[in-house]
Amino acid sequence: MAVYRGLDIGTAKPTAAERELVPHHVIDVVDANASFSVAAWLASVATAVEEIRRRGRRILFVGGTPLYLKALREGLADRPAGDPALRAALAERLEREGSAALHRELAKHDPAAAERIHPNDAKRIVRAIEVACSAPTQPNSSSQAAWGAEADPAAATPLLILDLPRQLLNERIATRVRKMFSEGLVDEVETAEATVGIGDTARQGAGYSEVLAMLAGEISRQEAIEQTIRRTRQLAKRQRTWFRSFHNAVWICS
C-alpha cells in the first residue's frame, strides 16, 4: 500500500526524516486511484534493485505482505489477464449478494482457493472466480502453487520474521489504529478522495474503506476505528499463517 501517493498515515510510510537517513524505494509510485498488482510491484522492485546494486550497496527488503515476498523469492506464476466485463459483473453481484454468496460460488469453481481465501476477502474472491472462469483447466489454486522459476538472486538472502505474542500484537494493533485516526487519517482520506480518488486496490488497505464508509454516513467514527482494528487483527492472523510457509525463515520472538 505504500506505493500509493498521498496515502501516508494509513500505510505507515517512513517519515521524511527517516528517508533522509536511509534511502527507501518503491514508495509513492502511483496515484491512489490506480490499480497496482504483484507483477507491477516486482517490476518496480527490479528497477530499484538494479539501481542499488550499481551503487554497490546492500539491500534490505522490509514489509509485511507475504504474497509479495513469496513472489519476490520464488517468482510469479503465469495467470490469465483480467476480464473487465466479468469483473464488472462480479462487482455488481458482490454489491447485490455480498461476499459470502460469491465465496460459495468460488467453492464450486475452485474448492482449494475457497478454503484458502476468507469469505470476507471480496477482492481475492472476485479475482479467484475470474481466474477460474478464464482458465477452467488451471484454476486459481493450482496457479497460486505454480510459482515461477525466475526469482531474483536476492531471494537467496536470509529471511527474518519478527513475531510477538498474540495478546501484545493485538494491543499494539489497537494502539496503532487509534493513532492513525488521531493523527489525521480521516483528513488524508478526504483529501485523496477529493483529488484523484481512492481506487479499488488502495481502499483494500486497512482503515481506508472504513473511513470512506464513515464519510458516507454509513458508520460512526468509533465503529470505523473498531472495524479497522478487527480487520487489521484478521490480516495479522493471515500473515502469520503465510509466514509459516517460509520453511527456511528465522523467527525472532519477543
C-alpha positions, 0 to 999 in steps of 0.5 A: 500500500505504500506505493500509493501517493498521498496515502501516508498515515494509513500505510505507515510510510517512513517519515521524511526524516527517516528517508533522509537517513536511509534511502527507501524505494518503491514508495509513492509510485502511483496515484491512489486511484490506480490499480497496482498488482504483484507483477507491477510491484516486482517490476518496480522492485527490479528497477530499484534493485538494479539501481542499488546494486550499481551503487554497490550497496546492500539491500534490505527488503522490509514489509509485511505482505507475504504474497509479495515476498513469496513472489519476490523469492520464488517468482510469479506464476503465469495467470490469465489477464483480467476480464473487465466485463466479468469483473464488472459483473462480479462487482455488481453481484458482490454489491447485490449478494455480498461476499459470502454468496460469491465465496460459495460460488468460488467453492464450486469453481475452485474448492482449494482457493475457497478454503484458502481465501476468507469469505470476507476477502471480496477482492481475492474472491472476485479475482479467484472466480475470474481466474477460474472462469478464464482458465477452467483447466488451471484454476486459481489454486493450482496457479497460486502453487505454480510459482515461477522459476525466475526469482531474483538472486536476492531471494537467496538472502536470509529471511527474518520474521519478527513475531510477538505474542498474540495478546501484545500484537493485538494491543499494539494493533489497537494502539496503532489504529487509534493513532492513525485516526488521531493523527489525521487519517480521516483528513488524508482520506478526504483529501485523496478522495477529493483529488484523484480518488481512492481506487479499488486496490488502495481502499483494500488497505486497512482503515481506508474503506472504513473511513470512506464508509464513515464519510458516507454516513454509513458508520460512526467514527468509533465503529470505523476505528473498531472495524479497522482494528478487527480487520487489521487483527484478521490480516495479522492472523493471515500473515502469520499463517503465510509466514509459516510457509517460509520453511527456511525463515528465522523467527525472532520472538519477543 
